[in-house]
Amino acid sequence: MAGRKKADSSGNIPQRVEDAARNMMSHAAGPSRGYIPPRNQQQTGGWQQGPNGYSNGQIPSPNESFYTGQQPIYGSQRGYIVPAGGKGKPKKQRKKHPVLLAITLILMAGAIGTGAYFSITNQIRMKKITDKVEAYNNLFCPGVYVDGINLGGMTPEQATNSVNSQIQQRHDAWKVQLTYNGQDVLEINADKMGFSVDTNSVLARAWQQGKEGDVEQRYAAMLQLEQTPYMDYTAKPDGNTHIIDEKLLQIKEVIDKPAVNAEMTAFDPSQDYPFVITEEEYGRNLDIEPIRQKLYQMVSTMESGTVELIPDITTPTVFRADLIMNYKVRGYATTEISRHSEENRNNNIRLAFDYINSYGSVIQPNATFSFNKVVGKRTPERGFYPATEYVYGEHEEGYGGGVCQASTTLYQAAVRAGMQILERRPHSDSVSYTEYGKDATVYWSEFRGGKKIDFSFRNTSDAPIYIVAKVVTIPATRKEKKKLLAEVTIYGKDMGSTTYDIDTVEEVIPCTLNPVAVGDRDLVSKAKDGCYVDSYLVEYTNGVETSRKKMYRDKYEPRAERYYDPSAKR
């Protein structure tokens, strides 16, 4: 554009252009908007000769870049410009609008060049930085704290006085209280920690915050202090923090407690429920490391307060509700003892059960129970009484009579408990206390050559089983007399919905034998059919039969009629 000066190669604005812009702004802000004082009119107030020869508020002559056409003549009438020569009607001065003025300046800046614009921006920014930094040359920078006191804007003397005035107060007031379950367990105060005070060095470090490096580095440091204040404390421990460590270890010993698993601590067959099972207990473990770090932090910052000790809860691995599942009833059986059973026979049943409860009541997984090994020989030396017993189909007097009812009751309970039957034999004839096929005879007497008939089974479960055997008295009622029961209960791991039982199927063998004459009235009896008996192990799930397995086929021989003949010899 003709007549317009360009910026020089350095990006600086030519002096005339800069003066012209300044004069226009001064004119816009002059005492009367649109008024141009006469060239020779005396200026007052802040209007003084500028460095380029213009007085502040004047405008450049027409031959400079802002004007073209005739040179204006300054008249005395406000707001008017008289053309050269003084002739013609005065033209009304256009009122300068601030927005138009701003646009003019922007266009000027664009015409001058971006380099000049950024130069001005940088100068403004540096002026702002310098002003902020220099304002704190002799004062503490904002964001600097000592003993919780904001020293920003203080002189060194003011800061020293402020800190010293509360040092003793902070020292005396500082303490940390440790509590557990709402109870005080330890108090740590400044005397115990051996605090020492170092005011000068702490204030010296605080003074250096925001005062190191050049202007821009100091400015950046001051901005950082606004985000993250600097904090320091004059009263600090002398390094004797072992007091905290020792006390925490002592507290940990008191609070810590290992978890305790539920446990079966006793098995007593004489009790209705023979097991004593202790409850599980949760443990406690106090992790002192985070507490130690918290206390160190409170010591270093002189922060008073209360720290609640909350130990971690440790969980046992065995719970009573789970453990008790290993002590459920697996098999149960009773056989009724005849009212005609003599007392010696009843005592032999009791004695056999006592031996089982004392020596054979716990059978480990895959271990074998042998009736004869547990009960032993039936002799008077071992406490057995003479009583009637079956011997090869005949009733005879012998030590241990009645023991077979004990073995039969145990057999039925073992089958129902899911045990594997290893050895079992039936009686030669029916017995009064159970059905065909559900009995198990035993025999071991030194009086008949030491012959043995045993009953045995194996524990095929994956946990121990426990046998409780007893003779139970059923009190008399109005309808029934008192009676005795042989009772066997087998405990072990819960079988869930599965149960077992014995089922028998009989096949009659008609008696075709001739009557037999005997000379003993007590042995007189009628003819009796024999039978075959098939016994089955039946498995049930939720009471519904799911399988059936044949175990034994027993044969009970027919018996001929036996009649009394005084001349007959037995």
C-alpha angles and dihedrals in degrees: 000000000000117000095011119124119225127220114267122249093268092063093247119139113246110255094240094053092048091049091048092053091048091050092050092052091047090050092050090053094041126123094273121028108239094014118131114191118226116269094245098033113124111250123220138195115012097353108109139154110288126217093259094056096264125115116235107269096028124115128224121264121266094260090066124090100269097061140052132179126029124006110252121238115218111229130187095244109100115242098011134103119204115211120241114288093031095260130123134042114308113254118227113249112244112242110242111234118213092227092052088047091053091049089050090053092048091051088049091052091048091048092048092052142257092264091065091046094055091044090059091046092052091049091052092048093049090048090054093048093046093049093051095046096044091049088070099041090112099025136069112264120249114265096040115126132181119184087350093303117129104230094181110132094011125125117234090257093051091048093050092050093048095050096044092050093065104030096097092041092055092045093054095042099047117106140135120214120205115206135183124193089349093306125115111242104167140007121202117194137173094266092056091049093048096231120202125196123226107175100160099052093042092051091045090056091045091051092057092059107111094002104090125096131009126323096277093046090051090048091051090049091052091051089051091052089056089058099037114021119215113241130187137161132219097207112065136159117263092237094272093130092138086094089068092047094050094047093047091052090051091050091047091055090055097044101039117094127168120236113257121217122222108258141187099235102173141022115199115173090193092069126083089239102028100201131086108202120183120216121249119253128210116231135219130225121184111208100207097183098081089042090052091050091048092052092047089052092049090048094049093048096038090237113164121206149103126289116201113212108224114179123205114255114237118208124222117236097220122053126193091235089058096038094053089063087074091059103053125129107266100169134014132178139167133188122192117240111224117250086229092057109119120239094247090057091049091050090052089056090050092048093050089052091049090056090049093049092047103041111012107033099106118058117183122216112290091006122129130234117210117190094206094048092050100039094033130194116344101235135142089244088063093048102263122142131219112258141149115287140168114260114178092328096317130104109237138166113253144141112276100028108166096032090108089066087057092051092045093053090048091049093055092047092048092053091050090049090059095249123156109248110221103174129014134147131186126232117261090244139018120289128214098235102057146014129270111283095021099083132092118199124204132189137180119152128154089208094072102045096286095281115175136209110177138189117210141162140179129236102237095175122099094242136053119276125215126210123208115184127178146148108248126203116218109204119236120261132193090268101037137039123233113286140185128230130197103221130189125181123185117200127193145115113347113263093204113211094347122104135169135208143166120255122186134199119198129208115192122233106201115227112243097163123126119246116269123220115222132179098222119084091204092064097052110124142154126255114276132201118233127220148199114235124197113197121201134196105226122196121205131193114200088343095307119116111246103168142008125201126183114235109171145000109210126191123209111191122229114252126221124230112271116205134180119263115166091205094051120100121219 
